[in-house]
Amino acid sequence: MAGNQDPCGYYSVLGVKKSATSAEIKKAFKAKAQQLHPDKNRAPEATRQFQFVNEAYRVLGDAEARAEYDAQSYKTEDATSPSTGRAVEAIACSICHKISAQPRYVIYRHVFSVIFVTWRGGHQGIFCSKCGAKQAYKDSLRTWLLGWWGIPWGPIYSGQAIFSNMFGGKQPALNNFRILSWQAFYFASLNRRDLARAVARDALAFSEKIAPHEKDRDPETARIVAAMKALTTSSNDLSPAPVLKNLWGVGSTAFKVQSAAMALVVLVLASLALVSISRSQAPKTAYKHVPPVEHAAASVPQAPEFSEPAVPLPATGKIRKLWRVDSRTVLAPLEVVTAVGSPNYYLKLVDWNTHSPLLVFFVRSGEKTTIEVPVGNYELRYAAGERWYGEEYLFGPGTAHRKAEDAFQFRADGERVSGFTVELIKQSGGNLKETDIEPSEF
Ligand SMILES: [Zn+2]
C-alpha cells in the first residue's frame, strides 16, 4: 500500500501494528505511560513523550477517532491520480493480505461483563469479506458467551454488538470511500476498467454517507468524488460495468450464519423459559406444599404422588341437602362455628339410624353458619384441612376425618324447637367428644 500509513505517528509511538486490537492498544498505552510517567521518569524528554503517548491513545483508544485517523492514511495526492501513470498500490486485507474488490474498513464489537461491570472492546481495520466474517463470528460468539452477565449494560451493549456485527459491523463512510476509491484507481491502473467502474460505484455509494462537516473540511474528498464519477462514466466500451455481489450486507453468508445462530439462541431461550414456567407452576399443587394438618400423619399414609390441583374453597354454608321438604317437616337450627386460625371444615350430617347423609355443608376457617335441618337424631362427621381439592379429594392427603361421638338430637316440643350450636374450637372444658375415623367411614 502506498501513502503514509501512520500520518501522526500514533501507532509507532505506542509500538503497535496498525491491525492491533483495542485491547493490544490499551495494553501498549499502559506500559508506555507507566514507563514515561513524570513521577518516575525524570528525563527532560519523558514529559513530552508522555504527552504524545496520551494524545496517541486519545485517538487510537476510541474506535471512531481511530477510524477517522486511519482514513487519513488513504489520501496521497500522487497516488489518487491514475492519469499520472504512477503505479498505484492496492489495499490489502489486514489479516490475509489478499487484494479484493470489496475491502472494507470495519469496526467489530465485542462485550465482556462481570456482574455490575461491562467492558466493550473491538477489532477494527481493513478486512476482505472472508476475514471480516470470521472476525464478526469471533466477536459475536465472545459476546454471546461473556457479554450478557452485567447489570444493566451487559444485555444492552451485547445486543448492540451482536446486531452490528451481524449487519457487517460498523463501516465508517469516509474510510470506506477512501479505500474503495484507492482500489478503483488500482484496478484502473491495471487497465481493468470494468472492475474499476464497479468499485468506483461502491465508493460513490459510501461518499453519500459521509457527514457534511467531514466533506467540507476536506477539499480532497470532493476531488476524489469527481474522479470516481469520471471513472464510472467515461468508459471507452459502453458495456455496463459488472455489479459486484454484495459480500457484506444482508444477503451475505456472514449475515445468514449469524442470523441463524441468533434464531437458534432465541429458540433455545424460549424453550428454556417454557420449561421453567411449567416447572414453576407444578409445585403449587404438589403435596409437599400442603401445610401439615393435625392428625394427618396418623390417619393418612404418605402420598407424595398426590398432584391434584387445589381449587377455591367452597363458600361457608350448605353444599347439598338431601331431605324432601313437605309442609309437616319441622326444622331446627344447626349452628357451626369455627375459630380464626382453625382449619376449614367440610361437614356431613348423617341420620343416626340409617347412616344416610342428610346435609353436606362447609365452614371456612373463622366463619360460622346456621342451617335449618329437620328434627331427628343425627351424627356429625367432618373433614378438616387447609387446601381444598374438591369433594373427591377433600383436603388432599392431609385431610383429618373425624366424627362427634354423641348423637345430636333435634327436638320439636310444641311451639319450641331446640337446635344445636357446635363450636369446632379447641377449648378446655369443651364438651364435644370426637373420634378419628377412617376416610372410608366418612
Ligand atoms: Zn482477508
Residues whose N, C-alpha, C, O or C-beta is under 5 A from the ligand:
A	BS01	ZN	C93 I95 C96 H97 C128 C131
